[in-house]
Amino acid sequence: MNGTSMKLTHQIARKVQNRIASGEYPCGSRIPSERILADEFGVNRATVHAAIELLVSSGGLKRVQGKGTFVMNTDVDDASIHFKGMSELLQRAGYEPSSNILRTQIRPSGYRLSRIFGIDENAEVFQITRLRSGNSRPISVENTFTLPSLINDIEQVDFQVYSLYDAFRMNHVSITRIDQKLSSSRARQSIARALDTEDGSAIMLIQITAHNQNDRVVEFTDVTVLPDFCRYYTDAIINNGVYSINFQGV
């Protein structure tokens, strides 16, 4: 890309960013297609594509295959610990990643979750159950829990598009520590069926607990994962570009 093209690309990126800042493209919304933007700005699609890529790389936008490009919150604490996308990790390993939301619901916390979150047993938590796959092969089942009060209109969030950490970013929830506990077990019944593995076959269990700057638990996730893919979870914590994890075997 020559100097003139680069300058034009940055101009288009700034125009899109200005529309985000003004609220014309609200946080969480899908922006117009590259073809429409090219027509509006009077440039070719390649220039728009390059401009969008700049905003994606900076965290201002997020591409979702088959759905479009969505606005993210750019007011992010870069020093926070966060999940490096599982999709990216799998892609680097040569897999075509996919995920499917099996269930979302608000439910009573019960004894176990009330102890984890430090809330009353009758208080509500929000649950997301997700099946992750690589090359169409099931990899893991994740049961994630968070507090509904942390995310505006949490029941309206499309978690097929946004991860929980995307939603945290858009609601200014800063993650400062993530703890993991790892153990081994055997797949039984529904889990064996979901992971397309034999009943009684070996699996790994990972418990993930995320804390905010006040050391309050904001996420708890139970992961059941095939042993060959366990390392993608233990590699998925990053801090300022350096992998970092508080890890305990159980």
ROTILO-983731 format. One record per residue: residue in one letter; y, x, z of N, C-alpha, C in turn. Coordinates in steps of 0.001 Angstrom, whole numbers, padded with zeros to 6 digits, always signed. Atoms other than C-alpha are relative to their C-alpha. Layout:
# ROTILO-983731
aYXZYXZYXZ ...
***
This chain:
# ROTILO-983731
m-001192+000851+000000+000000+000000+000000+001245+000889+000000 n-001199-000823+000066+003362+001506-001052+001050-000493+000994 g-001019+000318-000983+006538+001449+000993+000606-001373-000169 t-000592+001316+000263+007966-001650-000686-000937-001114+000440 s+000988+001014-000382+004763-003628-000198-000132-000092+001512 m+000107-000014-001455+004528-002550+003435+001197-000692+000641 k-001207+000639-000537+008125-003627+004077-000082-001508-000154 l+000117+001438+000240+007469-007044+002515-001047-000615+000926 t+001047+000490-000904+004276-007441+004547+000544-000198+001405 h-000578+000116-001338+006171-006795+007779+001027-001130+000063 q-000955+001106+000030+008887-009253+006729-000715-001340+000135 i+000759+001247-000072+006300-011992+006201-000607-000171+001390 a+000567+000070-001352+004620-011142+009516+001056-000452+001002 r-001075+000398-000912+007982-011475+011286+000352-001473-000178 k-000303+001417+000239+008612-014846+009630-001033-000903+000670 v+001047+000785-000660+005262-016152+010836+000156+000088+001512 q-000190-000183-001435+005894-014677+014292+001182-000820+000501 n-001160+000803-000390+009300-016393+014395-000361-001476+000089 r+000431+001398-000054+007645-019725+013638-000839-000263+001248 i+000770+000129-001236+005261-019116+016523+000947-000050+001195 a-000939-000084-001121+008116-018165+018865+000852-001257+000128 s-000847+001198-000017+010152-021238+017882-000772-001254+000377 g+000814+001170-000299+007242-023573+018564-000420-000782-001223 e+000423+000686+001220+006831-024602+014930-001518+000091-000154 y+001452-000176-000064+003308-023172+015212-000356+000159+001479 p+000242-000088-001449+002399-024022+018835-001245+000815+000336 c+001169-000727-000482-000024-021963+020862-001221-000913-000048 g+001226+000776+000129-003544-023163+020088-000133-000756-001297 s+000044+000743+001261-002650-024671+016715-000502+000876-001143 r+000417-000723+001206-003989-023728+013298+001194+000126-000925 i-001121-000204+000918-001432-022199+010942-000407-000420-001408 p+000339+000353+001387-001212-023186+007246-000829+001090-000672 s+000839-000950+000729-003560-021525+004780+000855+001088-000639 e-000710-001096+000657-002638-018245+003112+000607-000457-001321 r-000534+000509+001273-002173-020098-000182+001298-000759+000231 i-001208+000776-000295+000347-022501+001360+001136+000919+000436 l-001036-000927-000458+002213-019687+003106+000537+000844-001147 a-000447-000779+001163+002323-017658-000111+000978-000810-000835 d-000906+000871+000752+003916-020629-001889+001333-000163+000729 e-001220+000203-000777+006415-021178+000943+000896+001235-000015 f-000771-001237-000082+007483-017535+001127+000264+000631-001365 g-000221-000530+001345+007355-016913-002633-000574+001383-000211 v+000672-001293+000159+004944-013976-002393-001446-000255-000396 n+001405+000190+000357+001375-013349-003480-000872-000104+001254 r+000894+000226-001133-001611-014171-001276-000419+001309+000666 a+000393-001284-000583-002498-010511-000805+001006+000453+001057 t-001039-000373-000965+000832-009939+000944-000114-000842+001265 v+000168+000880-001162+000333-012963+003184-001234+000404+000801 h+001231-000408-000682-003216-011849+003958+000240+001246+000851 a-000290-001228-000741-001977-008403+004998+000886-000286+001211 a-000884+000356-001111+000761-009958+007157-000776-000697+001117 i+000817+000699-000992-001732-012249+008878-000892+000991+000742 e+000855-001005-000638-004014-009282+009522+000770+000792+001050 l-000823-000694-000995-001139-007523+011302+000091-000809+001289 l-000134+000864-001172-000728-010509+013618-001336-000203+000702 v+001332+000089-000610-004479-010799+014164-000279+001252+000829 s+000271-001263-000698-004720-007119+015122+000856+000156+001252 s-000875-000090-001170-001821-007517+017564-000335-001049+001056 g+000395+001028-000953-003470-010512+019241+000783-001287-000114 g-000802+001207+000152-000946-013089+018033-000733-001136-000678 l+000795+000990+000721-003424-014875+015779-001476+000331+000147 k+001453-000195-000045-007176-015364+015736-000630-000725-001176 r+000731+000610+001108-009343-015966+012665-001324-000562+000521 v+001279+000625-000335-012273-018371+013092-000664-000406-001299 q+000670+000231+001275-014760-018408+010232-000288-001480-000206 g+000248+001384+000351-014900-021770+008519+000977-000993+000589 k-000939+000907-000656-012061-023207+010615+001456+000341-000280 g-001374-000376+000284-008904-021207+009853+000508+001062+000950 t-000654-000999-000840-006410-019023+011701+000833-000718+001049 f-000591+000722-001116-005152-020075+015126+000971+000885+000776 v-001036-000695-000763-002150-019156+017272-000507+000297+001404 m+000353-000418-001348-002839-017181+020422+001278+000282+000774 n-001132-000401-000824-000534-016426+023349+000125+001515-000045 t-000174-001452+000128+000935-012961+022836+000534+000649+001269 d-000479-000560-001269+002212-012560+026404-001210+000414+000829 v+001266-000437-000573-000827-010539+027512+000201+001272+000805 d-000004-001226-000798-001252-007967+030261-001065+000929-000560 d+000954-000883+000663-002849-005153+028270-000775+000864+000980 a+000710-000822-000979-003867-003378+031473-001158-000745+000642 s+001052+000774-000647-006180-006210+032480-001357+000318-000597 i+001369-000148+000482-009927-005942+032204-000376-001295-000701 h+000355+001207+000727-011335-008339+029634-001258+000251-000810 f+001176-000134+000843-014333-009048+027487+000403+000456-001387 k-000095-000363+001406-014464-007162+024245-000941-000958-000692 g+000751+001095+000595-015708-009852+021892-001453+000352-000285 m+001418-000187+000294-019466-010176+021774-000234+000028-001500 s+000176+000029+001452-019127-010986+018086+000258+001372-000606 e-000328-001320+000538-017472-007626+017409-001088+001014+000329 l+001050-000934-000394-020116-005735+019366-001253-000191-000843 l+001189+000270+000804-022924-007448+017465+000215+000410-001448 q-000294-000396+001378-021212-006901+014118-000123+001505-000168 r+000084-001458+000079-020925-003183+014833-001450+000475-000001 a+001419-000363-000046-024669-003148+015490-000762-000529-001213 g+000635+000457+001228-025354-004776+012117-000508-001422+000030 y+000426+001392-000087-025909-008366+013267+001107-000933-000485 e-000951+001063+000333-024257-011510+011919+000042-000950+001192 p-000024+000782-001236-023109-013199+015145+000360-001461-000240 s-000397+001407-000003-022832-016915+015777-000191-000530+001414 s+000185+000626-001309-022541-019161+018791+000135-001505-000153 n-000013+001454+000047-023006-022829+019501+000206-000533+001412 i-000237+000622-001297-021563-024838+022367-001008-001128+000185 l+001011+001012-000270-024411-026857+023833+000534-001120+000873 r-000524+001017-000908-022384-028656+026487+001284+000491+000645 t-001144-000235-000882-019009-028841+028222+000130-001223+000895 q-000122+001129-000918-018434-030965+031292+000716+000412+001271 i-000506-000170-001355-016590-031366+034566-001052-000554+000946 r+001065+000384-000927-019024-031539+037470+000349+000465+001409 p-000212-000478-001368-019089-031205+041267-000505+001432+000152 s+000379-001402-000140-019312-027607+042399-001342+000168+000696 g+001231-000175-000756-022162-028096+044853+000077+001222+000905 y-000015-001051-001029-023149-025583+047508+000223+001387-000595 r-000049-001369+000524-023689-022450+045389+001360+000333-000593 l-001272-000289+000664-020551-022679+043234+001177-000105+000964 s-001095+000103-000977-018379-023773+046158+000135+001297+000790 r-000043-001284-000699-019328-020541+047932+000584+001088-000898 i-000486-001018+000934-018603-018467+044833+001510-000114-000198 f-001421+000213+000297-015180-020029+044136+000846-000194+001260 g-000753+000224-001226-014220-020607+047778+000665-001357+000040 i-000536+001357+000054-013749-024351+047314-000954-000944+000720 d+000839+001012-000627-015111-027550+048842-001178-000355-000905 e+001181+000351+000785-018585-028645+047741+000246-001183-000926 n-000298+001165+000836-017114-031862+046330+001077+000281-001040 a-001014-000354+001000-014419-030044+044355-000662+000180-001362 e+000553-000044+001352-014852-030013+040583+000128+001383-000629 v-000056-001188+000845-015637-027118+038272-000244-000444-001439 f+000227+000273+001417-015714-026980+034481-001111+000908-000493 q+001169-000740+000471-018967-025912+032818-000018+000080-001519 i+000189-000221+001437-019479-024418+029338-001375+000630-000181 t+001311-000568+000308-023020-023849+028067-000008+000407-001461 r-000100-000557+001347-023195-021606+025013-001292+000740-000358 l+001125-000758+000546-026087-020323+022876+000546+001022-000979 r-000431-001062+000914-025412-016974+021207-001185+000454-000842 s+001042-000438+000927-027344-015758+018168+000493+001189-000805 g-000280-001088+000930-027505-012701+015918-000969-000081-001154 n+000845+000207+001186-028780-013043+012351-000851-001256+000160 s+000645+001302-000229-029661-016653+013310-001120+000059+001033 r+001008-000137-001055-031952-015347+016074+000666-000217+001351 p-000592+000203-001323-031194-016691+019573-000023+001279+000825 i-000150-001208-000814-029961-013952+021887+000105-000343+001479 s-000272+000286-001406-028727-015567+025080+000485-001429+000179 v-000595+001262-000435-027808-018738+026916+000956+000330+001140 e-001018-000259-001016-024579-018573+028927+000417-001313+000653 n-000554+001117-000759-023668-021067+031649+001219+000514+000745 t-001270-000490-000540-020009-020472+032475+000682-001096+000802 f-000717+000940-000862-018020-022115+035264+001384+000559+000307 t-001355-000378-000379-014294-022062+035966+000649-001181+000692 l-000731+001066-000681-011713-024106+037864+000860-000749-001008 p-000770+000764+000993-010213-026939+035767+001505+000198+000115 s-001441-000137-000212-006779-026343+037301+000585+001239-000663 l-000496-001246+000588-006531-022912+035654+000415-000151-001455 i-000224+000148+001439-006409-024228+032071+000508-001404-000288 n-000577+001302+000317-004138-027038+030881-000904-000781-000946 d+000802+000889+000856-006081-029985+029417-001308+000665-000415 i+001189-000792+000305-009289-027996+029657-001042-000786-000784 e+000993+000803+000716-011394-030898+028380+000350-000169-001476 q-000419+000114+001397-009382-030868+025135-000128+001319-000756 v+000123-001306+000651-009966-027154+024418-001282+000042-000826 d+001168-000149+000868-012313-026514+021489-000615+001372+000261 f+000610-001282-000346-014552-023821+022945-000938+000513-001081 q+000666-000551+001175-016301-023518+019608+000951+000938-000742 v-001040-000840+000605-013002-021977+018428+000454+001080+000976 y-000568-000917-000981-011689-020371+021620-001030+000381+001054 s+000802-000424-001141-013508-018311+024214+000745-000377+001279 l-000665+000249-001272-012801-018874+027891+001119+001004+000215 y-001025-001024-000192-010854-015597+027855+001207-000235-000907 d-001133+000448+000809-008725-016899+024986+000807-001030+000779 a-000674+001055-000765-007941-019951+027130+000717+000582+001211 f-000688-000667-001108-007151-017728+030111+001296+000649-000482 r-001195-000661+000533-004717-015718+027983+001100-001008-000286 m-000993+001008+000364-002991-018854+026733+000580-000704+001216 n-000486+000622-001235-002580-020054+030330+000427+001043+001031 h-000542-001080-000835-001390-016690+031722-000876+000300+001217 v+000942-000394-001049-004511-016115+033817-000414+001443-000270 s+000257-001429+000178-004843-012353+034283-001267+000400+000748 i+001241-000474-000602-008286-010848+034916+000178+001465+000401 t-000174-001375-000474-008199-007715+037060-001313+000676+000381 r+001293-000599-000330-011862-007217+037971-001129-000902-000461 i+001206+000729+000381-015242-008226+036589-001197+000703+000618 d+001219-000534-000609-018457-007738+038559-001219-000579-000706 q+001255+000469+000575-021982-007980+037188-001161+000331+000923 k+001277-000252-000657-025397-008281+038792-001102-000256-001022 l+001056+000055+001008-028501-007684+036700-001360-000068+000679 s+001369+000084-000499-032094-008706+037370-000915-000406-001142 s+000980+000386+001015-035278-009368+035429-000743-001245+000448 s+000723+001218-000323-037259-012579+035217-000926-000341-001165 r+000862+000498+001064-039543-014653+032991+000566-001304-000540 a-000522+001209+000638-038517-017330+030502-000922-001175+000293 r+000773+001195-000289-039624-020809+031483+000568-001197-000749 q-000280+001324+000539-039614-024155+029667+001235-000031-000881 s-001158+000236+000867-036143-025077+028381+000647+001303-000459 i-000584-001287+000390-034864-021478+028401-000857+000664-001062 a+000900-000580+001002-037929-020288+026495+000187-000685-001349 r-000211+000729+001260-037367-023016+023912+001339+000377-000621 a-001335-000314+000525-033645-022246+023590+000037+001388-000620 l-000003-001376+000500-034318-018536+023071-001126+000254-000993 d+001080-000106+000982-037276-019226+020775-000949+001136+000360 t+000929-001019-000480-039543-017055+022886-001121-000683+000765 e+001154+000586-000663-042885-017614+024550+000273-000241+001480 d-000110+000286-001420-043076-019225+027959-000601+001161+000792 g+000462-001111-000813-043377-016452+030525+000378+001373-000513 s-000400-001302+000537-041938-013717+028316+001172+000572+000796 a-001025-000685-000795-039558-011149+029821+001407-000372-000463 i-001415+000232+000271-035841-011958+030030+000805+000754+001049 m-000917-000590-000966-032831-010452+031781+000989-001068+000445 l-000991+000912-000568-030508-012393+034066+001226+000808+000400 i-001254-000680-000335-026858-011352+034360+000940-001015+000637 q-001024+000812-000653-024370-012841+036803+001339+000711-000154 i-001323-000567+000265-020739-012252+035811+001031-000751+000837 t-001039+000602-000832-017897-012874+038261+001327+000673-000305 a-001321-000533+000349-014256-012457+037195+001021-000419+001053 h-001023+000220-001024-011329-012153+039622+001390+000186-000603 n-001382-000195+000435-007584-012509+039126+000698+001010+000899 q-000748-001027-000725-004818-010323+040557+000048-000264+001504 n+000049+000331-001423-005094-012154+043904-001418+000068+000550 d+001422-000140-000342-008833-011377+043998-000690-001351+000150 r+000624+001327+000002-009600-015055+043495-000979-000085-001164 v+000977+000174+001076-012718-015887+041486+000499-001071-000963 v-000455+000948+001016-011685-017564+038225-001097-000327-001011 e+001131+000272+000896-014993-017390+036336-001290+000475+000640 f+001356-000436-000347-018672-017292+037166-000917-000405-001139 t+000898+000267+001122-021269-017005+034387-001399+000496+000319 d+001415-000363-000030-025056-017027+034523-000451+000210-001433 v+000474-000306+001351-026472-015328+031415-001503+000246+000040 t+001413-000296+000234-030107-015454+030343-000091+000619-001380 v-000084-000742+001254-030560-012837+027632-001322+000715-000277 l+001175-000767+000386-033419-011264+025697+000237+001477+000308 p-000196-001391-000440-033981-007684+026941+000625+000908-001052 d-000529-000875+001051-033180-006084+023563+001510-000107-000146 f-001430+000234+000205-029657-007532+023695+000803+000106+001294 c-000686-000072-001289-028813-006998+027363+001159+000988-000033 r-001030-001038+000009-026791-003868+026595+001316-000479-000595 y-001252+000487+000574-024255-005890+024589+000861-000684+001055 y-000776+000549-001106-023228-007574+027824+000535+001111+000888 t-000476-001083-000859-023036-004378+029858+000988+000892-000725 d-001001-000734+000779-020993-002813+027012+001264-000824-000232 a-001063+000905+000405-018668-005797+026823+001203+000000+000921 i-001155-000102-000873-016258-004781+029566+000819+001204-000425 i-000846-001102+000457-013310-002677+028508+001312-000018+000773 n-001252-000124-000735-010235-001415+030337+000853+001065-000669 n-000879-000938+000705-007412+000147+028309-000774+000883-000971 g+000769-000736+000982-009926+001191+025691-001147+000801+000571 v+001084-000738-000641-012321+002712+028234-000947-000999+000645 y+000968+000914-000582-015511+000883+029150-000068+000220+001506 s-000019-000086-001454-015516+000098+032855-000699-001217+000567 i+000735+001127-000548-017780-002036+034989-000365+000268+001453 n+000550-000042-001346-018597-002766+038615-001378-000628-000096 f+001343+000459+000325-022372-003047+038257-000919+000134+001197 q+000999-000041-001051-025103-003916+040738-001317-000518-000550 g+001324+000518+000303-028818-004237+040120-000490-000810+001183 v+000518+000831-001085-030561-006944+042123-001484-000208-000208 
***
